[in-house]
Every structure is written in structure tokens, then in C-alpha cells.
Amino acid sequence: MFFCGLLALLVIPLMNSYVKFIPEKALSGGLETKPDTTLSISGWFSGKYQVKKDIFLKDSFGCRRLFIRVHNQVIYSLADKQTVMDVVIGKNGYSYSLGQVENYSGESFPGVKNIADEVDKMKFIQDTLAKLHKTFVLILAPGVPTYEPAYLPDKYVKHVSMNAYDCYAALLKPSGINYIDFNKYFLDTKNTLPYKAFTFNSLHWTKYGSDLAGDSILHFIENKGKYKLNHPHWDSIVFSEADGTEIENEEDMNLIFKLKREKLGHPHLTFKPDTGAGRPSALFIGDSFFWGLQRVFNIWDAFSSSKFMPYYRKVYTKGDSAIKIAAKVNLRDEINKDDIVIIICSEGNYHRLGWGFIDDLYKMFKTGETPQYAEYHRKINELKTAMKNDPQWFHSIEVKAKDKKIPVDSMMTLDAIWMIENR
């Protein structure tokens, strides 16, 4: 009997590789199968074919997704742990983003002086934009640790008198900078709002939270800049189970069984047809909290034209499927095109607010120099260092450099640029 069971354990996955008689739900978090490769003479002798084929075979064996889910479920159920590096398991069924809890606990605090310098630069940028008849707005997006700190693991309980958020909140208040503190707003209204702003298993705000924030942002911008924006109509709110990004931590954990899910208010909003005449254009620089404002609230439709630079790396433009690289656009030209510059940063990124954009824009306004996109080049150098420290990776770079007949350093630079632009 044992032998038969062992044989079945070996044969069934092999058969499922070809027949697919056991259905498997797709995995989340970038764990899907890498594409197969084709055999070629150059690929064989360079070793590329063998490496790619080995990766494909490891990723595509039968029942792989099921085995991963079973493995993750056992670890979660028996040890109350998970296999996703950026997810922290809290108490009472909560999960948190590692970046957010590190900011909340004070581990990522960059220091008062660094934050004070950023505030001074933003005030200078705001004043300079105002002279150009443009508006600057800073949005402090919230985080689950501030909203629900009671369920944090003991090691991440706030152990400092001041973290990055506390420092920004204290320095922004007297600064005169146009800003919205959603961390404070959602915390203050936690027991009075009709629907929740955060769930058990997500690092982002709920659909209701993003819609409420989006509506508040539009009114704030209209008040500060005397603009007329296109507002959505709140058609209805459906009370239903959390889904989509509201359970993203759970999805990334790739478990067998569903975790505890809440009933949430899901608004249905529609923007009225609008020509865009007389409305301002906007440039957003921010982190992933912007996507809730766009995909759920559809904030782009409030403006005549809009662009978004996630982490100041790429450029997404409303109505344009092409994605540009931030380091390859002219910052001065982009600023000249837009009426409003908006930075949105959530709790997991307070320690690096602006991602280099503030420094580049400040330098451009202060000295007139063209930004050299230090963050972009820093990332290239980081990747090149990682290549040198990984023997297998570095060997593959050497092989490609030889094939292309270029220096190894140039090949590393090209690969680093490709990774930044395509990931």
C-alpha cells in the first residue's frame, strides 16, 4: 500500500503535466511558470538553452501550484507563519506589509534632519510652482499599522517616541505646504465612517477608502488652486465580501483555504461625460496607493490630462498605452505641461518620500541644472553590484558580452537598464 501511494505521488504530477486533469488555480506574487525556450546551436554552446530549460522544467512540473499551496497552508496553519517575504502575520487574523510595520515601529526612521530638509525643499518647490501659476499638493496616504496597531506582532509594536510619520506630521503643520494627512483622517474617523477603510489582509485602502480619499483630494485641489474638476456621481454602495486588492496579502500567500474576510461597502461611481474644457492637467508621483485612486475611483477622469510616475521610475499617461522611463523624459518639459504636481506617499514609504523627485525638482528650480536622475543611476549601480556578487549571474553576463563583442561592464549596464525598464 505504501509503495502504491508513493508511486501515485510520483506518477500523478507527471500525468498532470500533460493531461491537466487536476485543475489548479493560478498563483499570485510572480510565482507563475517561466516561458519555455527553443533549442538553437548558439544557445546550446553558450549554455543559455540549458539554464532556461532547467528553469522551465522546475516551474512547470505537474501539480506544482497545488504543492506550493499545500506547503504554504501547512506552514501557516501549524506555525502561524507565511512564505511571502513582505507580509507580516499579525494577531487575530491580521496581516501587514513589512515596509509599513518597519516605518510604524521606527526601524526605517531617516532622522529629523533629513525629513526637515525634505519639508524645506517641498516648500520651496510649492512657492516656485505658485509663481508659475501651478499648484503643489502632498498626500500622506495611510497605513494599516497606524489604523490597526493592536494586532501587530510584539516585535513590531512602536518602540520609539517618533517615527517618520510623526515627524512629517509635526513639521508639515506649520510649514504652509498644501497637504492632506489621510493617516490622521482615517484614524480620527475610524469609529464614525459607515464602512471600513482597511481590511484584515491588505496593505492598501479598501474600495470605499480609496473612493472617499479620491473625492476628498478633488475638493482639496479645487479649494487650493481655484480649479474646476470633474467629479463622479456616487450611484450606490453594495455591501459584499472583501475582494480584489482588499485581500491581496491573502492572495500573495497562495493558501489552500480562504482566510477570514469581512463584509465591506463597495461604492459604484460614474463620471459624467466631459470634454475636459477648462479643467487642469495633473502630474502624480507616488507609490501603489495611487492605483486605488485610479483603478477604483478613476481619478484621472477628473483632469483634462494626467500622468503618473510610480516611484519616479516610469511614466504612465492617461489615454496612452506606451510607458516611458522617467529618466528619459525632460523633467522641465513635463512640469511645464502640467498645472498640478501631486506627490502621494503611504506609510511604507515615508522614509523615502519623493523617491528622488523632490531632490531633482528642487535642484532644477534652485540652480537651473538639468536633473541627472540620481535614483535611476543608483539603481543601475545596485544591480551591477548584485551581478558581480552572484557567480552564476556574472558568468551569464560574461557569455552575453562575448557574444555581443562588448565589454562586460557595458553588458551589465545594458542588463540593468533592461531590468529597470521591464520589471
C-alpha positions as CSV (number, residue, x, y, z in Angstrom):
1,M,0.0,0.0,0.0
2,F,2.8,2.4,0.9
3,F,4.6,1.6,-2.4
4,C,1.3,2.2,-4.4
5,G,0.8,5.6,-2.6
6,L,4.4,6.6,-3.3
7,L,4.1,5.6,-7.0
8,A,0.9,7.6,-7.3
9,L,2.6,10.6,-5.8
10,L,5.2,10.4,-8.5
11,V,3.0,9.4,-11.4
12,I,0.0,11.8,-10.9
13,P,2.1,15.0,-11.1
14,L,3.8,13.7,-14.2
15,M,0.5,12.8,-15.9
16,N,-0.9,16.2,-14.9
17,S,1.9,17.9,-16.7
18,Y,0.4,16.7,-20.0
19,V,-3.3,16.0,-19.3
20,K,-4.2,18.6,-16.7
21,F,-6.9,16.5,-15.2
22,I,-6.4,18.2,-11.8
23,P,-7.4,21.9,-12.1
24,E,-5.1,24.3,-10.5
25,K,-5.7,28.0,-9.6
26,A,-3.1,30.4,-10.8
27,L,-0.6,31.6,-8.3
28,S,-0.1,35.2,-7.1
29,G,3.0,37.2,-6.4
30,G,5.1,36.5,-9.5
31,L,5.3,32.7,-9.0
32,E,3.9,31.7,-12.4
33,T,5.8,29.4,-14.8
34,K,8.6,30.9,-16.8
35,P,8.3,30.5,-20.6
36,D,9.8,27.6,-22.4
37,T,12.8,28.1,-24.7
38,T,13.7,26.8,-28.1
39,L,16.9,24.9,-29.0
40,S,19.5,26.6,-31.1
41,I,23.1,26.0,-31.8
42,S,24.3,29.3,-30.2
43,G,22.0,28.7,-27.2
44,W,23.3,25.2,-26.7
45,F,27.0,26.1,-26.8
46,S,26.6,29.3,-24.8
47,G,24.7,27.4,-22.1
48,K,21.7,29.7,-22.2
49,Y,19.4,26.9,-23.5
50,Q,20.3,24.6,-20.6
51,V,19.8,27.2,-18.0
52,K,16.4,28.4,-19.4
53,K,15.2,24.8,-19.9
54,D,16.1,23.8,-16.4
55,I,14.2,26.8,-15.0
56,F,11.1,25.9,-17.2
57,L,11.1,22.3,-16.1
58,K,11.4,23.2,-12.5
59,D,8.5,25.6,-12.8
60,S,6.1,23.5,-15.0
61,F,6.0,20.1,-13.4
62,G,2.5,18.7,-12.8
63,C,0.6,19.9,-9.7
64,R,3.3,22.5,-8.9
65,R,0.7,25.1,-8.0
66,L,-1.2,22.7,-5.7
67,F,2.0,21.6,-4.0
68,I,3.0,25.2,-3.3
69,R,-0.4,26.0,-1.9
70,V,-0.3,22.8,0.3
71,H,3.2,23.7,1.5
72,N,2.2,27.3,2.4
73,Q,-1.1,26.2,4.1
74,V,0.8,23.8,6.3
75,I,3.3,26.4,7.4
76,Y,0.5,29.0,8.0
77,S,-1.8,26.6,9.9
78,L,0.8,24.9,12.1
79,A,3.3,27.6,12.6
80,D,1.3,30.7,12.1
81,K,3.8,31.9,9.6
82,Q,3.9,32.6,5.8
83,T,6.3,32.3,2.9
84,V,5.9,35.8,1.5
85,M,8.9,37.9,2.4
86,D,7.0,41.2,2.5
87,V,4.0,40.0,4.6
88,V,3.9,40.0,8.4
89,I,1.4,37.8,10.2
90,G,-0.3,39.7,13.0
91,K,-2.7,38.8,15.7
92,N,-6.4,37.9,15.3
93,G,-6.1,37.1,11.6
94,Y,-4.5,40.3,10.6
95,S,-1.6,40.6,8.1
96,Y,0.6,43.6,7.5
97,S,3.1,44.9,4.9
98,L,6.7,44.6,6.2
99,G,7.6,48.1,4.9
100,Q,4.7,49.6,6.7
101,V,5.4,48.0,10.1
102,E,9.1,48.9,9.8
103,N,8.1,52.6,9.3
104,Y,5.5,52.4,12.1
105,S,7.9,50.8,14.6
106,G,10.6,53.4,13.8
107,E,13.0,51.0,12.2
108,S,13.0,53.0,9.0
109,F,13.2,56.4,10.5
110,P,15.6,58.5,8.5
111,G,16.1,61.1,11.2
112,V,14.6,64.6,11.9
113,K,17.2,66.5,9.9
114,N,16.6,64.5,6.7
115,I,12.8,64.9,7.0
116,A,13.2,68.6,7.8
117,D,15.3,69.1,4.7
118,E,12.6,67.4,2.6
119,V,9.9,69.6,4.0
120,D,12.0,72.7,3.3
121,K,12.6,71.6,-0.3
122,M,8.9,70.9,-0.8
123,K,8.0,74.4,0.5
124,F,10.5,75.9,-2.0
125,I,9.0,73.8,-4.8
126,Q,5.5,74.8,-3.9
127,D,6.4,78.5,-3.8
128,T,8.2,78.3,-7.1
129,L,5.3,76.4,-8.8
130,A,2.9,79.1,-7.4
131,K,4.9,81.8,-9.2
132,L,4.4,79.7,-12.4
133,H,0.6,79.6,-11.6
134,K,0.8,75.9,-10.7
135,T,-0.3,74.0,-7.6
136,F,1.7,71.6,-5.4
137,V,0.0,69.0,-3.2
138,L,1.4,66.4,-0.9
139,I,-0.8,63.5,0.1
140,L,0.2,61.3,3.1
141,A,-1.6,58.1,2.3
142,P,-2.4,55.9,5.4
143,G,-1.1,52.5,6.5
144,V,-2.7,49.5,8.3
145,P,-0.2,49.7,11.3
146,T,-1.4,53.2,12.3
147,Y,-5.0,52.2,11.6
148,E,-4.9,48.9,13.5
149,P,-1.8,48.8,15.7
150,A,-3.4,46.5,18.3
151,Y,-2.9,43.4,16.1
152,L,0.8,43.9,15.3
153,P,3.3,41.2,16.4
154,D,5.0,42.2,19.6
155,K,8.4,42.8,17.9
156,Y,6.8,45.5,15.7
157,V,5.0,47.4,18.4
158,K,6.0,51.1,18.2
159,H,9.1,51.4,20.4
160,V,10.2,54.9,19.6
161,S,8.8,58.3,20.6
162,M,8.8,59.5,17.0
163,N,8.7,57.6,13.6
164,A,8.8,59.1,10.1
165,Y,5.1,59.8,10.1
166,D,5.1,61.6,13.4
167,C,8.0,63.8,12.2
168,Y,6.3,64.7,8.9
169,A,3.0,65.4,10.7
170,A,4.8,67.7,13.2
171,L,6.8,69.6,10.6
172,L,4.2,69.9,7.9
173,K,1.6,71.5,10.1
174,P,3.4,74.9,10.4
175,S,5.1,74.7,7.0
176,G,2.4,76.2,4.8
177,I,2.7,73.2,2.4
178,N,-0.6,72.1,0.8
179,Y,-1.0,68.6,2.2
180,I,-3.6,66.0,3.2
181,D,-2.9,63.7,6.1
182,F,-5.1,60.6,5.4
183,N,-3.3,58.7,8.2
184,K,-4.8,61.1,10.7
185,Y,-8.1,61.4,8.9
186,F,-8.9,57.7,8.8
187,L,-7.7,57.2,12.3
188,D,-9.9,60.0,13.6
189,T,-13.0,58.8,11.7
190,K,-12.4,55.1,12.3
191,N,-15.4,54.7,14.5
192,T,-17.7,57.1,12.7
193,L,-17.4,56.1,9.0
194,P,-20.1,53.8,7.8
195,Y,-17.6,51.4,6.1
196,K,-14.1,50.3,6.8
197,A,-11.0,51.9,5.2
198,F,-8.8,48.8,5.7
199,T,-9.3,45.1,5.9
200,F,-7.7,42.1,7.7
201,N,-5.4,41.1,4.7
202,S,-4.4,44.1,2.6
203,L,-1.8,46.8,2.7
204,H,-3.9,49.2,0.7
205,W,-7.1,51.0,1.5
206,T,-10.5,49.4,0.7
207,K,-12.5,50.5,-2.4
208,Y,-14.6,52.7,-0.1
209,G,-11.4,54.1,1.4
210,S,-9.9,54.9,-2.0
211,D,-13.2,56.5,-3.2
212,L,-13.5,58.6,-0.1
213,A,-9.9,59.7,-0.4
214,G,-10.2,60.5,-4.1
215,D,-13.3,62.6,-3.5
216,S,-11.5,64.5,-0.7
217,I,-8.4,65.1,-2.9
218,L,-10.5,66.6,-5.7
219,H,-12.2,69.0,-3.3
220,F,-8.9,69.9,-1.7
221,I,-7.3,70.7,-5.1
222,E,-10.3,72.8,-6.2
223,N,-10.0,74.8,-2.9
224,K,-6.3,75.4,-3.1
225,G,-6.0,76.1,-6.9
226,K,-9.4,77.5,-7.7
227,Y,-9.9,74.9,-10.3
228,K,-13.0,73.2,-11.7
229,L,-12.7,69.4,-11.7
230,N,-14.9,66.7,-13.0
231,H,-16.5,64.8,-10.0
232,P,-18.0,61.3,-10.0
233,H,-21.6,60.5,-9.0
234,W,-22.0,58.1,-6.1
235,D,-24.6,55.8,-7.7
236,S,-24.8,53.2,-4.9
237,I,-22.9,51.2,-2.3
238,V,-23.2,47.4,-2.3
239,F,-22.4,45.6,1.0
240,S,-20.4,42.5,0.0
241,E,-17.4,40.3,0.9
242,A,-13.9,41.8,0.6
243,D,-12.2,41.0,-2.8
244,G,-9.5,42.1,-5.2
245,T,-6.9,44.3,-3.6
246,E,-8.8,44.1,-0.3
247,I,-7.5,40.6,0.2
248,E,-4.1,41.0,-1.6
249,N,-2.0,39.7,1.3
250,E,-4.1,36.5,1.4
251,E,-3.8,36.1,-2.4
252,D,0.0,36.5,-2.3
253,M,0.3,33.9,0.4
254,N,-1.1,31.3,-2.0
255,L,-3.0,29.2,0.5
256,I,-5.5,26.3,0.0
257,F,-8.3,27.7,2.2
258,K,-9.7,31.2,2.4
259,L,-8.9,33.3,5.4
260,K,-11.4,35.4,7.4
261,R,-13.0,38.0,5.2
262,E,-15.1,41.0,6.1
263,K,-18.2,42.4,4.6
264,L,-17.4,45.8,3.2
265,G,-19.1,48.7,1.5
266,H,-18.3,48.7,-2.3
267,P,-19.3,52.0,-3.9
268,H,-20.3,52.3,-7.6
269,L,-19.3,55.6,-9.0
270,T,-19.6,57.1,-12.5
271,F,-18.0,60.2,-14.1
272,K,-20.4,62.2,-16.3
273,P,-19.2,62.6,-19.9
274,D,-16.9,65.6,-20.0
275,T,-14.9,67.3,-22.8
276,G,-12.2,68.4,-20.4
277,A,-12.5,72.0,-21.4
278,G,-11.1,74.3,-18.8
279,R,-10.0,71.6,-16.5
280,P,-6.4,71.5,-15.3
281,S,-3.8,68.8,-16.0
282,A,-2.0,66.8,-13.3
283,L,1.2,65.0,-12.7
284,F,1.2,62.3,-9.9
285,I,4.4,61.0,-8.4
286,G,3.8,58.2,-5.9
287,D,3.5,54.6,-4.7
288,S,1.0,51.9,-5.3
289,F,-1.7,53.7,-3.3
290,F,-2.3,55.8,-6.4
291,W,-3.5,52.7,-8.3
292,G,-6.5,52.5,-5.9
293,L,-7.3,56.1,-6.8
294,Q,-7.1,55.3,-10.5
295,R,-8.5,51.8,-10.9
296,V,-11.3,52.2,-8.3
297,F,-12.0,55.9,-8.1
298,N,-10.8,56.7,-11.7
299,I,-9.2,60.0,-10.6
300,W,-7.7,60.6,-14.0
301,D,-11.1,61.4,-15.4
302,A,-11.2,64.4,-13.1
303,F,-8.5,66.2,-15.1
304,S,-8.0,67.2,-18.7
305,S,-4.9,65.1,-18.9
306,S,-2.9,63.1,-16.3
307,K,0.4,61.3,-15.9
308,F,1.6,59.0,-13.1
309,M,5.3,58.3,-12.2
310,P,5.3,55.3,-9.9
311,Y,8.3,55.6,-7.6
312,Y,9.7,58.2,-10.0
313,R,10.8,55.4,-12.4
314,K,8.2,55.1,-15.2
315,V,5.6,57.4,-16.8
316,Y,2.0,56.3,-17.4
317,T,-0.1,58.7,-19.4
318,K,-3.9,58.9,-19.5
319,G,-5.1,57.5,-22.8
320,D,-1.7,56.3,-23.9
321,S,-0.7,52.7,-23.7
322,A,3.0,53.5,-24.1
323,I,5.1,53.5,-20.9
324,K,8.1,55.8,-20.7
325,I,11.1,55.7,-18.5
326,A,11.2,58.7,-16.1
327,A,15.0,59.1,-16.5
328,K,14.4,59.5,-20.3
329,V,11.9,62.3,-20.2
330,N,12.8,66.0,-19.7
331,L,11.6,67.0,-16.2
332,R,11.3,70.7,-17.1
333,D,9.1,70.0,-20.1
334,E,6.9,67.7,-18.0
335,I,6.5,70.3,-15.3
336,N,5.7,73.0,-17.9
337,K,2.9,70.8,-19.3
338,D,1.0,70.4,-16.1
339,D,-1.0,72.6,-13.8
340,I,-0.8,70.5,-10.7
341,V,2.0,68.4,-9.2
342,I,0.9,65.8,-6.7
343,I,3.0,63.5,-4.5
344,I,1.3,60.6,-2.9
345,C,3.2,58.5,-0.4
346,S,1.9,55.8,2.0
347,E,3.2,54.7,5.4
348,G,5.5,52.0,3.9
349,N,7.5,54.7,2.0
350,Y,7.6,57.7,4.4
351,H,11.3,57.2,4.9
352,R,11.9,57.8,1.1
353,L,9.2,60.2,0.3
354,G,9.6,61.5,-3.3
355,W,11.9,58.8,-4.4
356,G,14.4,61.4,-5.7
357,F,11.8,63.5,-7.5
358,I,11.8,66.2,-4.7
359,D,15.6,66.5,-4.9
360,D,15.6,66.7,-8.7
361,L,12.9,69.3,-8.9
362,Y,14.4,71.4,-6.1
363,K,17.8,71.3,-7.8
364,M,16.2,72.3,-11.1
365,F,14.4,75.2,-9.6
366,K,17.2,76.3,-7.4
367,T,20.1,76.1,-9.8
368,G,18.6,75.7,-13.2
369,E,20.6,72.5,-13.8
370,T,19.1,69.5,-15.7
371,P,18.4,66.6,-13.2
372,Q,20.8,63.7,-13.6
373,Y,18.2,61.3,-12.1
374,A,20.4,60.1,-9.3
375,E,17.9,57.5,-8.2
376,Y,17.9,55.8,-11.6
377,H,21.7,55.6,-11.8
378,R,21.8,54.5,-8.2
379,K,19.6,51.6,-9.1
380,I,21.7,50.7,-12.1
381,N,24.8,50.6,-9.8
382,E,23.0,48.4,-7.3
383,L,22.0,45.9,-9.9
384,K,25.6,45.8,-11.3
385,T,26.9,45.1,-7.8
386,A,24.4,42.3,-7.4
387,M,25.6,40.8,-10.7
388,K,29.2,40.9,-9.6
389,N,28.4,39.2,-6.3
390,D,26.4,36.4,-8.0
391,P,28.9,34.0,-9.8
392,Q,26.2,32.3,-11.9
393,W,24.6,35.6,-12.9
394,F,28.0,37.2,-13.6
395,H,29.0,34.2,-15.8
396,S,25.9,34.6,-17.9
397,I,26.8,38.3,-18.3
398,E,30.3,37.4,-19.5
399,V,28.8,35.0,-22.0
400,K,26.4,37.6,-23.4
401,A,29.2,40.2,-23.5
402,K,31.4,37.8,-25.5
403,D,28.5,37.1,-27.9
404,K,27.9,40.8,-28.5
405,K,31.6,41.7,-28.5
406,I,31.2,44.4,-25.9
407,P,32.9,45.0,-22.5
408,V,31.4,43.1,-19.6
409,D,30.7,46.4,-17.7
410,S,28.7,47.6,-20.7
411,M,26.7,44.4,-20.8
412,M,26.0,44.7,-17.1
413,T,24.7,48.3,-17.6
414,L,22.5,47.2,-20.5
415,D,21.0,44.3,-18.5
416,A,20.5,46.6,-15.5
417,I,18.6,49.1,-17.7
418,W,16.5,46.4,-19.2
419,M,15.6,45.1,-15.7
420,I,14.6,48.6,-14.5
421,E,12.5,49.3,-17.7
422,N,10.8,46.0,-18.0
423,R,10.0,44.7,-14.5
